[in-house]
Amino acid sequence: AKAIGKAFDVAYRDFLDTHGIDEEGLAVSEYADVLSVQKISSEDLKLLSDKSAVREVIVTKQRGEILGVVLMESGWGSMIPTVIIAHIAKTGPLARTGRLNVGDQILSLNGTSLVGLSLLRCVELVKACRTLPNVSMKVVSCPAVTQVTVFRPDLKYQLGFSVQGTTVCTILRGGIAERGGLRVGHQIIDINGTSTVDASHKKIVEILSAAVGEINMKTMPGLMYRLLTGQEVPQYI
């Protein structure tokens, strides 16, 4: 991560030199002005706080049958920590309901809230359902792909994150990228309408280092992306 952060720093300093900008001349108040313009992403908070968006799904299965799901954490930067459905077994109980999708966030399981619990604890609770014939889940439908909008008025301002390949590995707390909805562990799959799925690390750094104005990115949780593209074998519970 240090090496990746250094690569961004080098690219950033090159741009400052090219445009004759004195880094030490960047006042703290200037960046504060940039932050004040940056809209804070709160779409997940809106969804999870809207009671009408919460729905109950009853999963019917055989005793001893697993639910057939892969879970993942909502990720650092999420307004509300909960678990997300990262993958669903095609012939499993969850798939048979026809009411659950990748990206959905699970708020509770058989009356037990999962909000704020660790991924390990949530997995334990799901595994404990194996002996039950019916499982009640309260979920909120969320898109698998996250839309991130970052406003960078000038190249002299850092975006405040670094990548490894196309995966976000560090984010500056309180920076414009975090405010725009970018999250650690997410895969950047599109920048301003251009697919970055097959882009090299160097290409991503070049694109982001030169990006100015309104920057629109589409991202997806890394685990979800790897499972959907067959890069990782799902371990269903």
C-alpha positions as CSV (number, residue, x, y, z in Angstrom):
1,A,0.0,0.0,0.0
2,K,2.9,2.4,0.8
3,A,4.4,1.8,-2.7
4,I,1.0,2.4,-4.3
5,G,0.5,5.6,-2.3
6,K,4.0,6.7,-3.3
7,A,3.1,6.2,-7.0
8,F,0.1,8.5,-6.7
9,D,2.3,11.0,-4.8
10,V,4.9,11.0,-7.5
11,A,2.3,11.5,-10.2
12,Y,0.7,14.3,-8.2
13,R,4.0,16.1,-7.7
14,D,4.8,15.8,-11.4
15,F,1.5,17.6,-12.2
16,L,2.3,20.3,-9.7
17,D,5.7,20.9,-11.3
18,T,4.2,20.8,-14.8
19,H,1.7,23.5,-14.0
20,G,4.1,25.6,-11.9
21,I,2.1,25.1,-8.7
22,D,3.9,25.5,-5.3
23,E,2.7,22.7,-3.1
24,E,3.5,24.6,0.1
25,G,1.4,27.5,-1.2
26,L,-1.8,25.4,-1.0
27,A,-3.5,26.9,2.0
28,V,-5.6,24.6,4.3
29,S,-8.5,27.0,3.8
30,E,-8.4,26.3,0.1
31,Y,-8.9,22.6,0.6
32,A,-11.6,23.4,3.1
33,D,-13.4,25.3,0.4
34,V,-13.1,22.3,-1.9
35,L,-14.5,20.0,0.7
36,S,-17.5,22.4,1.3
37,V,-18.4,22.0,-2.4
38,Q,-18.0,18.2,-2.4
39,K,-21.4,16.6,-2.0
40,I,-21.5,13.9,0.7
41,S,-22.7,10.6,-0.6
42,S,-25.5,9.3,1.6
43,E,-27.6,7.1,-0.7
44,D,-27.1,4.0,1.5
45,L,-28.1,5.9,4.6
46,K,-31.3,7.1,2.8
47,L,-32.1,3.6,1.8
48,L,-31.5,2.0,5.1
49,S,-33.3,4.7,7.1
50,D,-36.4,4.4,4.8
51,K,-38.7,1.9,6.6
52,S,-40.8,1.5,3.4
53,A,-37.6,0.2,1.7
54,V,-37.2,-2.6,4.2
55,R,-38.9,-5.9,3.2
56,E,-39.2,-9.3,4.9
57,V,-38.2,-12.4,2.9
58,I,-39.1,-15.8,4.2
59,V,-36.7,-18.5,3.0
60,T,-38.1,-22.0,3.0
61,K,-35.6,-24.9,2.9
62,Q,-34.9,-28.4,4.0
63,R,-33.5,-29.0,7.5
64,G,-29.8,-29.3,7.2
65,E,-29.7,-27.4,3.9
66,I,-27.5,-24.3,3.8
67,L,-28.9,-21.0,2.6
68,G,-26.5,-20.8,-0.3
69,V,-25.1,-17.4,0.1
70,V,-21.7,-15.6,0.3
71,L,-21.7,-12.6,2.6
72,M,-19.3,-9.6,2.8
73,E,-19.0,-6.5,4.9
74,S,-20.5,-3.2,3.7
75,G,-17.0,-1.8,3.8
76,W,-15.1,1.1,5.4
77,G,-16.9,4.3,4.4
78,S,-20.4,2.9,4.6
79,M,-22.8,5.0,6.6
80,I,-24.3,2.0,8.3
81,P,-22.2,-1.2,8.9
82,T,-24.1,-4.3,7.9
83,V,-23.6,-7.3,5.6
84,I,-24.1,-7.5,1.9
85,I,-25.1,-10.5,-0.3
86,A,-22.0,-11.0,-2.4
87,H,-23.1,-14.1,-4.3
88,I,-26.0,-16.5,-4.4
89,A,-25.9,-20.2,-5.2
90,K,-28.1,-20.7,-8.4
91,T,-30.0,-23.7,-6.9
92,G,-30.0,-22.8,-3.2
93,P,-32.9,-21.7,-1.0
94,L,-32.1,-18.0,-1.3
95,A,-32.2,-18.2,-5.1
96,R,-35.4,-20.2,-5.0
97,T,-37.2,-17.3,-3.3
98,G,-36.6,-15.1,-6.4
99,R,-36.7,-12.1,-4.1
100,L,-33.0,-11.6,-3.2
101,N,-30.2,-10.3,-5.3
102,V,-26.4,-9.6,-5.2
103,G,-25.9,-6.2,-3.5
104,D,-28.9,-6.5,-1.1
105,Q,-28.1,-5.6,2.5
106,I,-29.3,-7.8,5.3
107,L,-30.5,-5.9,8.4
108,S,-31.8,-8.8,10.5
109,L,-32.0,-12.6,10.6
110,N,-34.9,-14.3,12.5
111,G,-35.4,-11.1,14.5
112,T,-31.7,-10.6,15.4
113,S,-30.3,-7.3,14.1
114,L,-27.1,-7.7,12.0
115,V,-26.4,-4.0,11.9
116,G,-23.0,-3.3,13.6
117,L,-22.1,-7.0,14.0
118,S,-18.8,-8.3,12.7
119,L,-18.8,-10.4,9.5
120,L,-17.6,-13.4,11.5
121,R,-20.6,-13.1,13.8
122,C,-23.1,-12.7,11.0
123,V,-21.7,-15.8,9.3
124,E,-22.1,-17.7,12.5
125,L,-25.8,-16.6,12.7
126,V,-26.4,-17.7,9.1
127,K,-24.8,-21.1,9.7
128,A,-26.9,-21.6,12.8
129,C,-30.0,-21.5,10.5
130,R,-29.0,-24.7,8.8
131,T,-31.2,-26.8,11.1
132,L,-34.2,-24.6,10.5
133,P,-36.9,-25.2,7.9
134,N,-37.8,-21.4,7.6
135,V,-35.6,-18.4,7.9
136,S,-36.9,-14.8,8.1
137,M,-34.7,-12.0,6.7
138,K,-35.2,-8.3,6.6
139,V,-33.4,-6.8,3.7
140,V,-32.9,-3.6,1.7
141,S,-32.4,-3.8,-2.0
142,C,-29.2,-2.0,-3.0
143,P,-27.5,-1.8,-6.3
144,A,-24.4,-4.0,-6.7
145,V,-22.7,-1.1,-8.5
146,T,-22.0,2.1,-6.6
147,Q,-22.0,5.5,-8.4
148,V,-19.3,7.8,-7.0
149,T,-19.1,11.5,-7.9
150,V,-16.0,13.5,-6.9
151,F,-15.5,17.1,-7.7
152,R,-11.9,18.2,-8.1
153,P,-11.7,21.9,-9.2
154,D,-8.0,21.9,-10.0
155,L,-5.2,19.4,-10.4
156,K,-3.4,20.9,-7.4
157,Y,-5.8,19.1,-5.1
158,Q,-5.2,15.4,-4.4
159,L,-8.2,13.1,-4.8
160,G,-7.3,11.5,-1.5
161,F,-7.1,7.8,-2.3
162,S,-4.7,5.2,-3.8
163,V,-5.3,2.0,-5.9
164,Q,-3.7,-1.3,-6.4
165,G,-4.6,-2.2,-10.0
166,T,-8.2,-1.1,-10.1
167,T,-8.9,-1.7,-6.4
168,V,-9.1,1.1,-3.9
169,C,-6.7,0.3,-1.1
170,T,-6.5,3.5,0.9
171,I,-8.7,6.5,1.4
172,L,-7.9,9.8,3.1
173,R,-10.3,10.2,6.0
174,G,-12.5,13.2,5.3
175,G,-11.2,13.8,1.8
176,I,-13.2,14.5,-1.3
177,A,-13.1,10.8,-2.4
178,E,-14.5,9.5,0.8
179,R,-17.2,12.2,0.8
180,G,-18.1,11.2,-2.8
181,G,-18.8,7.7,-1.7
182,L,-15.6,5.8,-2.6
183,R,-14.8,2.9,-0.3
184,V,-11.7,0.8,0.5
185,G,-11.8,-2.6,-1.2
186,H,-14.0,-1.5,-4.1
187,Q,-13.1,-2.2,-7.7
188,I,-13.2,0.8,-10.0
189,I,-15.0,-0.5,-13.2
190,D,-15.7,2.8,-14.9
191,I,-14.3,6.4,-14.9
192,N,-16.4,9.0,-16.8
193,G,-18.0,6.5,-19.0
194,T,-14.8,4.6,-19.9
195,S,-14.5,1.0,-18.7
196,T,-11.5,0.3,-16.6
197,V,-12.1,-3.4,-16.1
198,D,-9.0,-4.4,-18.1
199,A,-7.0,-1.2,-17.3
200,S,-3.5,-1.6,-15.9
201,H,-2.4,0.0,-12.6
202,K,-0.3,2.5,-14.5
203,K,-3.3,3.5,-16.8
204,I,-5.6,4.0,-13.8
205,V,-3.0,6.2,-12.1
206,E,-2.6,8.3,-15.3
207,I,-6.4,8.7,-15.7
208,L,-7.0,9.7,-12.1
209,S,-3.9,12.0,-11.9
210,A,-5.2,14.0,-14.9
211,A,-8.9,14.0,-14.0
212,V,-10.3,17.4,-13.1
213,G,-13.8,18.8,-12.6
214,E,-16.6,16.4,-11.9
215,I,-15.3,12.8,-11.9
216,N,-17.9,10.0,-12.1
217,M,-16.8,6.5,-11.2
218,K,-18.7,3.3,-11.0
219,T,-17.4,0.8,-8.4
220,M,-18.2,-2.6,-7.0
221,P,-17.0,-4.4,-3.9
222,G,-13.9,-6.3,-4.7
223,L,-15.1,-9.7,-3.5
224,M,-18.4,-9.3,-5.3
225,Y,-16.6,-8.4,-8.5
226,R,-14.2,-11.4,-8.3
227,L,-17.1,-13.8,-7.6
228,L,-19.2,-12.5,-10.5
229,T,-16.2,-12.7,-12.9
230,G,-15.2,-16.2,-11.8
231,Q,-11.8,-15.0,-10.4
232,E,-12.7,-16.5,-7.0
233,V,-14.6,-19.7,-6.1
234,P,-17.6,-18.9,-3.8
235,Q,-17.7,-20.6,-0.4
236,Y,-21.5,-20.8,0.3
237,I,-23.0,-20.9,3.8
